[in-house]
Amino acid sequence: MTVLEDAEETITGELRLLAMLLGAVLGTWIAWTSPEHGHEPRWVLFAVLAAVLGAASGEAFGFGAARWRDLGTVHRVRLFHVLHLVLASVAVAVGLVAATPFVLGEQGLTGRGLALSAIAICGALPSAATLGAVHRVARRRIEGSPGQQLNTLLSLRRLVSRLLNQLGFLVLLVTLVNGAATGWGAELPKSAVLFSGAVASFVVGVMYVPASTTLRRRCALFVDRNFPLTDVALGELVDKAEERARLEKLLGIDQTTFGELRSGLVIISPFVVSALAALVPTKF
């Protein structure tokens, strides 16, 4: 690593730390300005989770920006190339948040909920852009030797998996914050816990599915082109089939998009947290 690259890594780390601190401060401020914060014991849990959500959103912003930079060193993608995908994700998120009062009633959407949702959406924007870039790269033929192509595909697979885990953590925190906000102050209905988790999961799915499905299709084309079984001798057929199956597993071809989302805690977390919220008493 050169001196310039080392300096860039240091600056990136400091910016991510600054984004985390800023997010934590914003989350704490939102909790502090909530109604009845000084008279309700459950506010303490809400404040802690709001601060953690803010910090995680800041970390997600820095993480997504770093992955965008990493991808740009190998495949140059301009921001305007993926802007339509990012705007579509934002439009879906804003539309679903705006539809909350029509689904849960007027009490289903509060000012603090809007503010925390905005923080989470902003934190996910670089990840949405990076996933859009992966979608664009995977749509085109990967250049280079079979080894170079395989290395690129494996790198892209690891990239989308890491982004999914990061976004899945945000979904979990969004759901937890809504669970902690119920039963006091504006009297947020408990159904908001499940609804917020489902909305966040759907938004992440909108970001993730195009990149994941396109990349899986590109990986399948690579395997079919470079590891065919049609001309393999009968005595070697089983061994070659097993080798191909291992490669498909490495590239994630054997998985489904729903399975990947589930493993990233995007789908199951709302149901797990809502079940926990039902078990937690409304008063300490």
The 8 nearest C-alpha neighbors of each residue, nearest first, counted from 0:
[[1, 4, 5, 2, 3, 6, 8, 7],
 [2, 0, 4, 3, 5, 6, 7, 8],
 [1, 3, 5, 4, 6, 0, 7, 8],
 [4, 2, 6, 1, 5, 7, 0, 8],
 [3, 5, 7, 1, 6, 2, 0, 8],
 [6, 4, 2, 8, 3, 7, 1, 9],
 [5, 7, 9, 3, 4, 8, 2, 10],
 [6, 8, 4, 10, 9, 5, 11, 3],
 [7, 9, 11, 5, 6, 10, 12, 4],
 [10, 8, 6, 12, 7, 11, 13, 5],
 [9, 11, 13, 7, 12, 8, 14, 6],
 [12, 10, 8, 14, 9, 13, 7, 15],
 [13, 11, 15, 9, 10, 14, 8, 16],
 [12, 14, 16, 10, 15, 11, 17, 9],
 [13, 15, 17, 11, 16, 12, 18, 10],
 [16, 14, 61, 18, 12, 17, 13, 58],
 [15, 17, 19, 13, 14, 18, 20, 12],
 [16, 18, 14, 20, 15, 19, 21, 13],
 [19, 17, 57, 15, 21, 16, 20, 22],
 [20, 18, 54, 57, 16, 22, 58, 17],
 [21, 19, 23, 17, 22, 18, 54, 24],
 [20, 22, 18, 24, 23, 19, 17, 25],
 [23, 21, 53, 54, 25, 19, 57, 20],
 [22, 24, 54, 50, 53, 20, 26, 21],
 [25, 23, 27, 21, 22, 26, 28, 20],
 [24, 26, 28, 22, 27, 23, 29, 21],
 [27, 25, 50, 49, 53, 23, 29, 28],
 [26, 28, 50, 30, 24, 25, 29, 46],
 [27, 29, 31, 25, 30, 26, 24, 32],
 [30, 28, 26, 32, 27, 31, 111, 25],
 [29, 31, 46, 27, 33, 28, 32, 26],
 [32, 30, 28, 29, 33, 27, 36, 46],
 [31, 33, 29, 30, 28, 34, 36, 111],
 [32, 34, 30, 31, 36, 29, 35, 111],
 [35, 33, 184, 36, 32, 185, 31, 37],
 [36, 34, 38, 37, 184, 39, 33, 183],
 [37, 35, 34, 42, 38, 33, 39, 31],
 [36, 38, 35, 39, 42, 40, 34, 31],
 [39, 37, 35, 36, 40, 42, 41, 34],
 [38, 40, 41, 42, 36, 37, 35, 183],
 [41, 39, 42, 43, 38, 283, 44, 282],
 [42, 40, 43, 39, 44, 45, 179, 283],
 [41, 43, 45, 40, 44, 39, 36, 46],
 [42, 44, 46, 41, 45, 40, 47, 39],
 [45, 43, 47, 42, 46, 41, 48, 179],
 [44, 46, 42, 179, 48, 43, 47, 49],
 [47, 45, 30, 49, 43, 44, 48, 27],
 [48, 46, 50, 44, 49, 45, 51, 43],
 [47, 49, 51, 45, 50, 46, 176, 52],
 [50, 48, 26, 52, 46, 51, 47, 45],
 [51, 49, 26, 23, 27, 53, 47, 48],
 [50, 52, 48, 54, 53, 49, 55, 47],
 [53, 51, 49, 55, 50, 54, 172, 48],
 [54, 52, 22, 23, 26, 50, 56, 51],
 [53, 55, 19, 23, 22, 51, 57, 56],
 [56, 54, 58, 52, 57, 53, 59, 51],
 [57, 55, 122, 59, 53, 58, 119, 54],
 [58, 56, 19, 18, 60, 54, 22, 55],
 [57, 59, 55, 61, 19, 60, 56, 15],
 [60, 58, 62, 56, 57, 122, 61, 63],
 [59, 61, 122, 57, 63, 58, 62, 125],
 [60, 62, 15, 64, 58, 59, 63, 65],
 [61, 63, 59, 65, 64, 60, 58, 66],
 [64, 62, 126, 125, 66, 60, 65, 61],
 [63, 65, 67, 61, 125, 66, 62, 60],
 [66, 64, 68, 62, 67, 63, 61, 69],
 [65, 67, 69, 63, 68, 64, 70, 62],
 [68, 66, 64, 129, 70, 65, 69, 71],
 [67, 69, 71, 65, 66, 70, 64, 72],
 [70, 68, 66, 71, 72, 67, 65, 73],
 [69, 71, 67, 68, 72, 73, 74, 66],
 [70, 72, 75, 68, 74, 73, 69, 67],
 [71, 73, 69, 70, 74, 68, 75, 67],
 [74, 72, 71, 70, 75, 69, 151, 68],
 [75, 73, 71, 70, 72, 76, 136, 132],
 [74, 76, 71, 73, 77, 72, 70, 132],
 [77, 75, 74, 71, 132, 78, 80, 135],
 [76, 78, 80, 79, 75, 81, 132, 71],
 [77, 79, 80, 81, 82, 76, 128, 132],
 [78, 80, 82, 81, 77, 83, 76, 128],
 [81, 79, 78, 77, 82, 76, 83, 132],
 [82, 80, 131, 84, 79, 83, 78, 132],
 [81, 83, 79, 85, 84, 80, 78, 86],
 [82, 84, 86, 85, 81, 87, 80, 79],
 [85, 83, 87, 81, 82, 86, 131, 88],
 [84, 86, 82, 88, 87, 83, 127, 128],
 [87, 85, 89, 83, 88, 84, 90, 82],
 [86, 88, 90, 84, 85, 89, 83, 91],
 [89, 87, 91, 85, 86, 90, 206, 92],
 [90, 88, 86, 92, 91, 87, 93, 85],
 [89, 91, 87, 93, 88, 92, 94, 86],
 [90, 92, 94, 88, 89, 93, 95, 87],
 [91, 93, 89, 95, 90, 94, 202, 96],
 [94, 92, 96, 90, 95, 91, 97, 89],
 [93, 95, 97, 91, 92, 96, 90, 98],
 [96, 94, 98, 92, 97, 93, 91, 99],
 [95, 97, 93, 99, 98, 94, 92, 113],
 [96, 98, 94, 95, 99, 93, 100, 101],
 [97, 99, 95, 96, 101, 100, 94, 102],
 [98, 100, 102, 96, 101, 97, 103, 107],
 [101, 99, 104, 105, 103, 102, 107, 98],
 [100, 102, 99, 98, 104, 103, 105, 97],
 [103, 101, 99, 100, 104, 98, 107, 105],
 [104, 102, 107, 100, 99, 101, 105, 191],
 [103, 105, 100, 107, 106, 101, 102, 99],
 [104, 106, 100, 107, 108, 103, 101, 99],
 [107, 105, 104, 108, 187, 109, 100, 185],
 [106, 108, 103, 104, 105, 100, 187, 99],
 [109, 107, 106, 100, 112, 99, 105, 110],
 [110, 108, 112, 111, 113, 107, 106, 185],
 [109, 111, 113, 112, 114, 108, 33, 115],
 [110, 112, 114, 109, 113, 29, 115, 33],
 [111, 113, 109, 115, 110, 114, 116, 108],
 [114, 112, 116, 110, 111, 115, 117, 109],
 [113, 115, 111, 117, 116, 112, 110, 118],
 [114, 116, 118, 112, 117, 113, 111, 119],
 [117, 115, 113, 119, 118, 114, 112, 120],
 [116, 118, 120, 114, 115, 119, 121, 113],
 [119, 117, 115, 121, 116, 120, 122, 114],
 [118, 120, 122, 116, 56, 117, 121, 115],
 [121, 119, 117, 123, 122, 118, 116, 124],
 [122, 120, 118, 124, 123, 119, 117, 60],
 [121, 123, 56, 60, 119, 120, 59, 124],
 [122, 124, 120, 126, 121, 125, 60, 59],
 [123, 125, 127, 121, 126, 122, 128, 120],
 [126, 124, 63, 128, 64, 127, 123, 60],
 [125, 127, 63, 129, 123, 128, 124, 130],
 [126, 128, 124, 130, 125, 129, 206, 85],
 [127, 129, 131, 125, 126, 130, 85, 81],
 [130, 128, 132, 126, 67, 131, 127, 125],
 [131, 129, 133, 127, 132, 128, 210, 126],
 [130, 132, 128, 134, 129, 81, 133, 127],
 [131, 133, 129, 135, 134, 130, 136, 81],
 [134, 132, 130, 136, 135, 131, 210, 137],
 [133, 135, 210, 131, 137, 132, 136, 213],
 [134, 136, 132, 138, 133, 137, 131, 139],
 [137, 135, 133, 138, 134, 139, 132, 74],
 [138, 136, 214, 134, 139, 135, 133, 213],
 [139, 137, 135, 136, 134, 213, 140, 217],
 [140, 138, 137, 136, 141, 135, 217, 142],
 [139, 141, 142, 138, 137, 217, 136, 148],
 [142, 140, 148, 139, 143, 137, 151, 136],
 [141, 143, 140, 148, 144, 147, 145, 139],
 [144, 142, 147, 148, 145, 141, 146, 149],
 [143, 145, 147, 146, 148, 142, 149, 141],
 [146, 144, 148, 147, 149, 143, 225, 221],
 [147, 145, 149, 144, 148, 150, 143, 151],
 [146, 148, 150, 144, 149, 143, 145, 151],
 [147, 149, 145, 151, 146, 150, 143, 141],
 [148, 150, 152, 146, 151, 147, 145, 153],
 [149, 151, 147, 153, 148, 152, 154, 146],
 [152, 150, 154, 148, 149, 153, 155, 147],
 [151, 153, 155, 149, 154, 150, 156, 148],
 [152, 154, 156, 150, 155, 151, 149, 157],
 [155, 153, 151, 157, 152, 156, 158, 150],
 [156, 154, 158, 152, 153, 157, 151, 159],
 [155, 157, 153, 158, 154, 159, 152, 160],
 [158, 156, 160, 154, 155, 159, 161, 153],
 [157, 159, 155, 161, 156, 160, 154, 162],
 [160, 158, 162, 156, 161, 157, 163, 155],
 [159, 161, 157, 163, 158, 162, 156, 164],
 [162, 160, 164, 158, 163, 159, 157, 165],
 [163, 161, 159, 165, 164, 160, 166, 158],
 [162, 164, 160, 166, 161, 165, 263, 167],
 [163, 165, 167, 263, 161, 162, 166, 168],
 [166, 164, 162, 168, 163, 167, 161, 59],
 [167, 165, 169, 163, 168, 164, 162, 170],
 [166, 168, 265, 164, 170, 264, 169, 165],
 [167, 169, 171, 165, 166, 170, 164, 172],
 [170, 168, 166, 172, 167, 171, 173, 165],
 [171, 169, 167, 173, 168, 172, 199, 174],
 [170, 172, 168, 174, 169, 173, 268, 175],
 [171, 173, 175, 169, 174, 170, 52, 176],
 [174, 172, 170, 176, 175, 171, 169, 177],
 [173, 175, 196, 177, 171, 172, 176, 192],
 [174, 176, 172, 178, 177, 173, 171, 179],
 [177, 175, 179, 173, 178, 174, 48, 172],
 [178, 176, 180, 174, 192, 179, 175, 173],
 [177, 179, 175, 192, 176, 180, 181, 276],
 [178, 180, 45, 176, 177, 181, 175, 44],
 [181, 179, 177, 178, 45, 176, 187, 182],
 [182, 180, 187, 179, 178, 183, 186, 189],
 [181, 183, 186, 281, 187, 180, 184, 188],
 [184, 182, 186, 181, 185, 180, 39, 187],
 [183, 185, 186, 34, 35, 182, 33, 36],
 [184, 186, 187, 183, 106, 34, 109, 182],
 [187, 185, 183, 182, 184, 181, 188, 106],
 [186, 188, 181, 185, 107, 106, 182, 189],
 [189, 187, 190, 191, 186, 181, 107, 106],
 [190, 188, 191, 192, 181, 187, 178, 193],
 [189, 191, 192, 188, 193, 194, 103, 187],
 [190, 192, 194, 189, 193, 188, 195, 107],
 [193, 191, 178, 177, 190, 195, 194, 174],
 [192, 194, 196, 191, 195, 269, 190, 273],
 [193, 195, 191, 197, 196, 192, 198, 190],
 [196, 194, 198, 192, 197, 193, 191, 174],
 [197, 195, 269, 174, 199, 193, 194, 198],
 [196, 198, 200, 194, 195, 199, 201, 193],
 [199, 197, 195, 201, 200, 196, 194, 202],
 [198, 200, 196, 202, 201, 197, 170, 195],
 [201, 199, 197, 265, 203, 198, 202, 266],
 [200, 202, 204, 198, 203, 199, 197, 205],
 [203, 201, 205, 199, 204, 200, 92, 198],
 [204, 202, 206, 200, 205, 201, 207, 199],
 [203, 205, 201, 207, 202, 206, 208, 200],
 [206, 204, 202, 203, 207, 208, 201, 88],
 [207, 205, 203, 204, 127, 208, 88, 202],
 [206, 208, 204, 205, 210, 209, 203, 211],
 [207, 209, 211, 210, 204, 212, 205, 206],
 [210, 208, 212, 211, 207, 213, 134, 206],
 [211, 209, 134, 213, 208, 207, 130, 212],
 [210, 212, 208, 214, 213, 209, 207, 215],
 [211, 213, 215, 214, 209, 210, 208, 216],
 [214, 212, 216, 210, 215, 211, 137, 209],
 [213, 215, 217, 137, 211, 216, 212, 210],
 [216, 214, 218, 212, 217, 213, 252, 211],
 [215, 217, 219, 213, 214, 218, 212, 220],
 [218, 216, 214, 220, 215, 219, 137, 213],
 [217, 219, 215, 221, 216, 220, 214, 222],
 [220, 218, 216, 222, 221, 217, 223, 215],
 [221, 219, 217, 223, 218, 222, 224, 216],
 [220, 222, 218, 224, 219, 223, 225, 217],
 [221, 223, 219, 226, 225, 224, 220, 218],
 [224, 222, 220, 227, 221, 226, 225, 219],
 [223, 225, 221, 222, 220, 226, 227, 219],
 [224, 226, 222, 223, 221, 227, 145, 220],
 [225, 227, 222, 223, 224, 228, 243, 221],
 [228, 226, 223, 229, 225, 224, 230, 222],
 [229, 227, 231, 230, 226, 236, 240, 239],
 [228, 230, 227, 231, 232, 236, 226, 233],
 [231, 229, 228, 232, 227, 233, 236, 226],
 [232, 230, 228, 229, 236, 233, 235, 239],
 [231, 233, 235, 234, 236, 230, 229, 228],
 [232, 234, 236, 235, 231, 237, 230, 228],
 [233, 235, 232, 236, 237, 231, 238, 239],
 [236, 234, 238, 232, 233, 237, 239, 231],
 [235, 237, 233, 239, 238, 234, 231, 240],
 [238, 236, 240, 239, 235, 241, 234, 233],
 [239, 237, 241, 240, 235, 236, 242, 234],
 [238, 240, 242, 236, 241, 237, 235, 243],
 [241, 239, 237, 243, 238, 242, 236, 244],
 [242, 240, 244, 238, 243, 239, 237, 245],
 [243, 241, 239, 245, 244, 240, 238, 246],
 [242, 244, 240, 246, 241, 245, 239, 247],
 [243, 245, 241, 247, 246, 242, 240, 248],
 [246, 244, 248, 242, 243, 247, 241, 249],
 [245, 247, 249, 243, 248, 244, 250, 242],
 [248, 246, 244, 252, 250, 245, 249, 251],
 [247, 249, 251, 245, 246, 250, 253, 252],
 [250, 248, 246, 247, 251, 245, 153, 252],
 [249, 251, 247, 248, 252, 153, 246, 218],
 [252, 250, 248, 253, 254, 249, 247, 215],
 [253, 251, 247, 254, 250, 215, 248, 219],
 [252, 254, 251, 248, 247, 255, 250, 244],
 [255, 253, 252, 251, 258, 256, 259, 248],
 [256, 254, 258, 257, 259, 253, 252, 251],
 [255, 257, 259, 258, 260, 254, 208, 212],
 [258, 256, 260, 255, 259, 261, 266, 254],
 [257, 259, 261, 255, 256, 260, 262, 254],
 [260, 258, 256, 262, 261, 257, 263, 255],
 [259, 261, 263, 257, 258, 262, 265, 266],
 [260, 262, 258, 266, 263, 264, 259, 265],
 [261, 263, 259, 264, 260, 258, 265, 266],
 [262, 264, 260, 164, 261, 265, 167, 163],
 [265, 263, 167, 261, 268, 262, 267, 266],
 [266, 264, 167, 200, 263, 260, 261, 268],
 [265, 267, 261, 264, 268, 200, 260, 269],
 [266, 268, 270, 264, 269, 265, 261, 271],
 [267, 269, 271, 264, 270, 171, 266, 272],
 [270, 268, 196, 272, 271, 193, 267, 273],
 [269, 271, 273, 268, 267, 272, 274, 193],
 [272, 270, 268, 274, 269, 273, 267, 275],
 [273, 271, 275, 269, 274, 270, 268, 276],
 [274, 272, 276, 270, 275, 271, 193, 269],
 [273, 275, 277, 271, 272, 276, 270, 278],
 [276, 274, 272, 278, 277, 273, 279, 271],
 [277, 275, 273, 279, 278, 274, 178, 272],
 [276, 278, 274, 275, 279, 273, 280, 189],
 [277, 279, 275, 276, 280, 274, 273, 281],
 [280, 278, 276, 277, 275, 281, 282, 274],
 [281, 279, 282, 278, 283, 277, 276, 182],
 [280, 282, 182, 279, 283, 181, 41, 183],
 [281, 283, 280, 41, 40, 182, 279, 39],
 [282, 281, 280, 40, 41, 279, 39, 44]]
